[in-house]
Amino acid sequence: MLATALSNYGMELDLCEIITIGSGLINHTWKINFQGKYYILQRINSDVFKLPQQIDDNILLLTNYLKEDYPEYFFVSPIKSLKGNTMIFLEEFGYFRLFHFVESSTTYTATENSKQAYEAARQFGRFTRLLSGLHTENLKIVIPDFHNLSLRYEQFIEATKNGNHERHIIAEKGIAYLFSQKQIVEDYENLVQKNLFTKRVTHFDTKISNVLFNENDEGLCVIDLDTVMPGYFISDVGDMIRTYVCPVTEEEEDTSKIVIRETYFEAIVHGYLSEMRDVLSDAEIKYFVYAGKFMIYMQAMRFLTDYLNNDIYYGAKYETHNLVRANNQIELLKALIKKENLLNKIVARSLETNSRLDYTISN
């Protein structure tokens, strides 16, 4: 498989040093050393991305736009194969693409300090700001209804009615809590119906591992653009809040460790608004904290839905794995709601002082 893929780029397998990297659940990734130069080879998961060519089309659209309008922006584009394609298809093995490895760069699997949270948020904000002139209707919808909260809620209801009855009994407390927070869905439907938000180029997967950093922990650029689609800012901001502000991941079983780190939240606010303050409307900024509620609530529902449906989407390493994930996110949602007023005050204060120069990062 790898030999055939690499041959499309003029590389011989016997002359390559290959290391499997990353912990992603979707794509497979390898670091390739060929004649002293490093590359990143990826295989696209076509079970998740039903039409992988759409990903390639979107990245080509972004590449051309940024080269034309912002040539100084550091953007990692796929390398063309010997036949001039930026994505190749191998019978029985699927779709592949190759990137240059960015020397002296690093990625993190978890946010280790508030500086990283700030830098990552700034990079995702810059990405959306620079692409604000791109007509979003030209982007392909690679995962339809990915962050459609109304649909996720309907799927949750269906799972509670027709899912595994024994698991329903075990998860009854979590199910009841999520139903009690239906207002989050109603708020989403209200903002959609009233067109309160602008659809922009949205990354949709803003975990810290999708930012490249230099040796000084300064953000270089965002990577992993497979999920880029038209969307609302709450998807990107919400997933940063969901994955940066808590010291433990969604896999943590000990819910006593789930807390909201206010300094990390403040770093996200400053970093994102340093790029997006003049792009977002006042109405959108009012929903900054809601973005966290939106994403955490949706993820909790998706985990619990999968648990009730016998783990058909995320899979599970043990019987209650998705229940643990769901309860983890429920506790995170509770912690966020408990501090909602304080976090809104942080946003308001940030609007008065937001700039890279007057924000002092405290780890």
PAMI-747659 format. One record per residue (C-alpha): residue number from 1; x, y, z. Coordinates in steps of 0.2 Angstrom, whole numbers, padded with zeros to 4 digits, always signed. Layout:
<recs>
REC; NUM; X; Y; Z
...
</recs>
This chain:
<recs>
REC; 1; +0000; +0000; +0000
REC; 2; +0013; +0013; +0005
REC; 3; +0025; +0008; -0008
REC; 4; +0011; +0011; -0022
REC; 5; +0006; +0028; -0013
REC; 6; +0024; +0034; -0012
REC; 7; +0028; +0029; -0030
REC; 8; +0015; +0042; -0036
REC; 9; +0027; +0055; -0029
REC; 10; +0043; +0048; -0036
REC; 11; +0048; +0040; -0019
REC; 12; +0054; +0022; -0017
REC; 13; +0049; +0013; -0002
REC; 14; +0066; +0005; +0001
REC; 15; +0074; +0022; +0002
REC; 16; +0061; +0029; +0015
REC; 17; +0061; +0029; +0034
REC; 18; +0043; +0028; +0039
REC; 19; +0035; +0032; +0056
REC; 20; +0017; +0031; +0060
REC; 21; +0011; +0047; +0069
REC; 22; -0004; +0055; +0077
REC; 23; -0018; +0048; +0087
REC; 24; -0032; +0053; +0076
REC; 25; -0048; +0042; +0075
REC; 26; -0052; +0047; +0057
REC; 27; -0037; +0048; +0045
REC; 28; -0020; +0037; +0045
REC; 29; -0004; +0047; +0045
REC; 30; +0014; +0043; +0042
REC; 31; +0030; +0054; +0043
REC; 32; +0041; +0050; +0028
REC; 33; +0060; +0053; +0027
REC; 34; +0065; +0052; +0009
REC; 35; +0083; +0057; +0005
REC; 36; +0084; +0068; +0020
REC; 37; +0068; +0077; +0017
REC; 38; +0053; +0075; +0028
REC; 39; +0035; +0073; +0022
REC; 40; +0018; +0069; +0029
REC; 41; +0007; +0056; +0020
REC; 42; -0011; +0054; +0025
REC; 43; -0024; +0041; +0020
REC; 44; -0042; +0048; +0020
REC; 45; -0055; +0039; +0029
REC; 46; -0069; +0037; +0016
REC; 47; -0081; +0030; +0029
REC; 48; -0082; +0047; +0037
REC; 49; -0079; +0057; +0021
REC; 50; -0090; +0050; +0008
REC; 51; -0084; +0060; -0006
REC; 52; -0065; +0063; -0002
REC; 53; -0063; +0073; -0019
REC; 54; -0073; +0087; -0011
REC; 55; -0060; +0089; +0003
REC; 56; -0047; +0091; -0011
REC; 57; -0058; +0103; -0020
REC; 58; -0060; +0114; -0004
REC; 59; -0042; +0114; +0000
REC; 60; -0037; +0119; -0018
REC; 61; -0050; +0133; -0017
REC; 62; -0042; +0139; +0000
REC; 63; -0025; +0138; -0007
REC; 64; -0028; +0148; -0023
REC; 65; -0038; +0161; -0013
REC; 66; -0024; +0164; +0000
REC; 67; -0010; +0164; -0013
REC; 68; -0019; +0177; -0022
REC; 69; -0025; +0188; -0008
REC; 70; -0013; +0184; +0006
REC; 71; +0003; +0177; -0001
REC; 72; +0012; +0180; +0015
REC; 73; +0001; +0169; +0025
REC; 74; +0009; +0152; +0029
REC; 75; -0002; +0139; +0022
REC; 76; +0002; +0120; +0021
REC; 77; -0005; +0114; +0004
REC; 78; -0004; +0096; -0003
REC; 79; +0010; +0091; -0014
REC; 80; +0006; +0087; -0032
REC; 81; +0009; +0069; -0038
REC; 82; +0019; +0065; -0053
REC; 83; +0003; +0066; -0063
REC; 84; -0001; +0083; -0056
REC; 85; -0015; +0078; -0043
REC; 86; -0015; +0084; -0025
REC; 87; -0025; +0068; -0020
REC; 88; -0023; +0051; -0027
REC; 89; -0034; +0036; -0027
REC; 90; -0028; +0018; -0025
REC; 91; -0039; +0003; -0029
REC; 92; -0043; -0006; -0013
REC; 93; -0033; +0006; -0002
REC; 94; -0042; +0023; -0005
REC; 95; -0037; +0041; -0005
REC; 96; -0020; +0048; -0001
REC; 97; -0011; +0065; -0001
REC; 98; +0006; +0071; +0004
REC; 99; +0012; +0087; +0013
REC; 100; +0029; +0094; +0016
REC; 101; +0034; +0092; +0034
REC; 102; +0036; +0109; +0042
REC; 103; +0053; +0109; +0050
REC; 104; +0056; +0115; +0068
REC; 105; +0037; +0114; +0071
REC; 106; +0028; +0104; +0084
REC; 107; +0010; +0100; +0089
REC; 108; +0002; +0096; +0105
REC; 109; -0011; +0083; +0110
REC; 110; -0017; +0093; +0125
REC; 111; -0016; +0112; +0129
REC; 112; -0002; +0113; +0142
REC; 113; -0003; +0132; +0146
REC; 114; -0014; +0147; +0143
REC; 115; -0001; +0154; +0130
REC; 116; -0004; +0139; +0119
REC; 117; -0023; +0142; +0121
REC; 118; -0021; +0160; +0116
REC; 119; -0009; +0156; +0101
REC; 120; -0021; +0142; +0095
REC; 121; -0036; +0153; +0096
REC; 122; -0027; +0167; +0087
REC; 123; -0023; +0156; +0073
REC; 124; -0040; +0149; +0071
REC; 125; -0047; +0167; +0071
REC; 126; -0034; +0173; +0059
REC; 127; -0039; +0158; +0047
REC; 128; -0057; +0163; +0047
REC; 129; -0053; +0182; +0046
REC; 130; -0042; +0180; +0031
REC; 131; -0054; +0170; +0022
REC; 132; -0069; +0181; +0025
REC; 133; -0069; +0187; +0007
REC; 134; -0071; +0169; +0001
REC; 135; -0089; +0165; -0005
REC; 136; -0094; +0151; +0006
REC; 137; -0106; +0144; -0006
REC; 138; -0091; +0139; -0016
REC; 139; -0086; +0127; -0002
REC; 140; -0092; +0109; -0003
REC; 141; -0101; +0102; +0012
REC; 142; -0090; +0087; +0016
REC; 143; -0100; +0081; +0031
REC; 144; -0119; +0087; +0030
REC; 145; -0127; +0093; +0046
REC; 146; -0111; +0090; +0055
REC; 147; -0115; +0103; +0069
REC; 148; -0133; +0104; +0066
REC; 149; -0139; +0104; +0085
REC; 150; -0157; +0102; +0080
REC; 151; -0153; +0086; +0071
REC; 152; -0142; +0079; +0085
REC; 153; -0156; +0082; +0097
REC; 154; -0168; +0073; +0086
REC; 155; -0156; +0058; +0085
REC; 156; -0154; +0059; +0104
REC; 157; -0173; +0058; +0106
REC; 158; -0174; +0043; +0093
REC; 159; -0160; +0034; +0103
REC; 160; -0170; +0036; +0120
REC; 161; -0185; +0029; +0112
REC; 162; -0178; +0014; +0101
REC; 163; -0161; +0011; +0108
REC; 164; -0154; -0002; +0120
REC; 165; -0167; -0003; +0134
REC; 166; -0155; -0009; +0147
REC; 167; -0143; +0005; +0143
REC; 168; -0157; +0017; +0144
REC; 169; -0160; +0012; +0162
REC; 170; -0141; +0014; +0166
REC; 171; -0140; +0031; +0158
REC; 172; -0157; +0038; +0164
REC; 173; -0149; +0051; +0175
REC; 174; -0138; +0058; +0160
REC; 175; -0153; +0057; +0149
REC; 176; -0164; +0067; +0161
REC; 177; -0151; +0081; +0162
REC; 178; -0149; +0083; +0144
REC; 179; -0167; +0084; +0141
REC; 180; -0167; +0097; +0155
REC; 181; -0155; +0108; +0145
REC; 182; -0166; +0109; +0129
REC; 183; -0165; +0128; +0130
REC; 184; -0148; +0126; +0122
REC; 185; -0156; +0119; +0107
REC; 186; -0170; +0132; +0107
REC; 187; -0157; +0146; +0107
REC; 188; -0148; +0138; +0092
REC; 189; -0164; +0136; +0083
REC; 190; -0168; +0155; +0087
REC; 191; -0152; +0161; +0080
REC; 192; -0153; +0151; +0064
REC; 193; -0171; +0156; +0061
REC; 194; -0167; +0174; +0064
REC; 195; -0151; +0174; +0054
REC; 196; -0142; +0181; +0069
REC; 197; -0125; +0174; +0063
REC; 198; -0115; +0175; +0047
REC; 199; -0109; +0159; +0039
REC; 200; -0091; +0160; +0036
REC; 201; -0076; +0148; +0032
REC; 202; -0076; +0137; +0047
REC; 203; -0063; +0125; +0052
REC; 204; -0075; +0113; +0063
REC; 205; -0061; +0104; +0072
REC; 206; -0051; +0117; +0083
REC; 207; -0042; +0105; +0095
REC; 208; -0025; +0110; +0099
REC; 209; -0017; +0096; +0089
REC; 210; -0023; +0105; +0073
REC; 211; -0011; +0120; +0076
REC; 212; +0007; +0120; +0072
REC; 213; +0019; +0129; +0084
REC; 214; +0037; +0135; +0083
REC; 215; +0050; +0132; +0096
REC; 216; +0044; +0147; +0106
REC; 217; +0026; +0141; +0107
REC; 218; +0020; +0153; +0095
REC; 219; +0007; +0148; +0083
REC; 220; +0012; +0146; +0064
REC; 221; -0004; +0140; +0056
REC; 222; -0019; +0129; +0057
REC; 223; -0018; +0111; +0049
REC; 224; -0030; +0097; +0045
REC; 225; -0043; +0106; +0034
REC; 226; -0053; +0091; +0030
REC; 227; -0069; +0098; +0039
REC; 228; -0068; +0115; +0032
REC; 229; -0085; +0121; +0027
REC; 230; -0097; +0135; +0029
REC; 231; -0102; +0137; +0047
REC; 232; -0105; +0148; +0062
REC; 233; -0091; +0154; +0073
REC; 234; -0099; +0145; +0088
REC; 235; -0092; +0129; +0081
REC; 236; -0074; +0134; +0081
REC; 237; -0075; +0144; +0097
REC; 238; -0086; +0131; +0106
REC; 239; -0074; +0117; +0102
REC; 240; -0059; +0127; +0108
REC; 241; -0068; +0130; +0125
REC; 242; -0073; +0112; +0126
REC; 243; -0056; +0105; +0123
REC; 244; -0044; +0119; +0131
REC; 245; -0052; +0125; +0147
REC; 246; -0053; +0108; +0156
REC; 247; -0037; +0100; +0162
REC; 248; -0043; +0082; +0157
REC; 249; -0050; +0075; +0141
REC; 250; -0067; +0068; +0138
REC; 251; -0060; +0050; +0142
REC; 252; -0057; +0055; +0160
REC; 253; -0068; +0044; +0172
REC; 254; -0065; +0054; +0188
REC; 255; -0077; +0069; +0186
REC; 256; -0070; +0077; +0201
REC; 257; -0055; +0083; +0189
REC; 258; -0067; +0092; +0178
REC; 259; -0065; +0111; +0181
REC; 260; -0066; +0127; +0170
REC; 261; -0049; +0135; +0170
REC; 262; -0053; +0154; +0169
REC; 263; -0036; +0159; +0163
REC; 264; -0037; +0147; +0148
REC; 265; -0055; +0154; +0144
REC; 266; -0048; +0171; +0144
REC; 267; -0034; +0166; +0133
REC; 268; -0046; +0159; +0120
REC; 269; -0056; +0175; +0121
REC; 270; -0041; +0187; +0118
REC; 271; -0033; +0176; +0105
REC; 272; -0048; +0174; +0095
REC; 273; -0054; +0192; +0096
REC; 274; -0037; +0199; +0092
REC; 275; -0041; +0193; +0075
REC; 276; -0060; +0192; +0074
REC; 277; -0066; +0207; +0084
REC; 278; -0070; +0218; +0069
REC; 279; -0077; +0203; +0060
REC; 280; -0090; +0197; +0072
REC; 281; -0105; +0207; +0075
REC; 282; -0110; +0212; +0092
REC; 283; -0124; +0199; +0092
REC; 284; -0112; +0186; +0089
REC; 285; -0100; +0191; +0102
REC; 286; -0114; +0190; +0115
REC; 287; -0115; +0171; +0111
REC; 288; -0096; +0168; +0115
REC; 289; -0099; +0158; +0131
REC; 290; -0115; +0150; +0123
REC; 291; -0103; +0143; +0110
REC; 292; -0095; +0132; +0124
REC; 293; -0112; +0127; +0130
REC; 294; -0117; +0123; +0112
REC; 295; -0102; +0111; +0108
REC; 296; -0101; +0103; +0125
REC; 297; -0120; +0099; +0125
REC; 298; -0119; +0093; +0107
REC; 299; -0105; +0081; +0111
REC; 300; -0113; +0075; +0127
REC; 301; -0128; +0070; +0117
REC; 302; -0118; +0062; +0103
REC; 303; -0109; +0051; +0115
REC; 304; -0125; +0046; +0124
REC; 305; -0134; +0043; +0108
REC; 306; -0120; +0031; +0103
REC; 307; -0120; +0023; +0119
REC; 308; -0139; +0020; +0118
REC; 309; -0137; +0014; +0100
REC; 310; -0124; +0001; +0105
REC; 311; -0108; +0011; +0100
REC; 312; -0111; +0010; +0081
REC; 313; -0102; +0027; +0078
REC; 314; -0088; +0031; +0090
REC; 315; -0085; +0013; +0095
REC; 316; -0080; +0008; +0112
REC; 317; -0065; +0000; +0121
REC; 318; -0076; -0006; +0135
REC; 319; -0094; -0008; +0139
REC; 320; -0098; +0009; +0146
REC; 321; -0085; +0019; +0136
REC; 322; -0097; +0031; +0128
REC; 323; -0107; +0033; +0144
REC; 324; -0091; +0038; +0153
REC; 325; -0088; +0051; +0139
REC; 326; -0106; +0057; +0139
REC; 327; -0105; +0059; +0158
REC; 328; -0088; +0068; +0157
REC; 329; -0096; +0081; +0145
REC; 330; -0111; +0083; +0156
REC; 331; -0100; +0087; +0170
REC; 332; -0091; +0099; +0160
REC; 333; -0107; +0107; +0154
REC; 334; -0112; +0109; +0172
REC; 335; -0096; +0117; +0177
REC; 336; -0097; +0129; +0162
REC; 337; -0115; +0134; +0166
REC; 338; -0110; +0137; +0184
REC; 339; -0097; +0150; +0179
REC; 340; -0107; +0157; +0165
REC; 341; -0109; +0174; +0172
REC; 342; -0091; +0176; +0177
REC; 343; -0086; +0170; +0159
REC; 344; -0097; +0183; +0151
REC; 345; -0089; +0196; +0162
REC; 346; -0072; +0190; +0155
REC; 347; -0078; +0192; +0137
REC; 348; -0084; +0210; +0141
REC; 349; -0068; +0215; +0149
REC; 350; -0058; +0208; +0135
REC; 351; -0068; +0219; +0122
REC; 352; -0061; +0234; +0131
REC; 353; -0043; +0228; +0132
REC; 354; -0041; +0216; +0117
REC; 355; -0025; +0217; +0108
REC; 356; -0009; +0207; +0107
REC; 357; +0001; +0221; +0115
REC; 358; -0010; +0223; +0131
REC; 359; -0013; +0205; +0134
REC; 360; -0001; +0197; +0147
REC; 361; -0002; +0179; +0147
REC; 362; -0001; +0170; +0164
REC; 363; +0002; +0152; +0164
</recs>
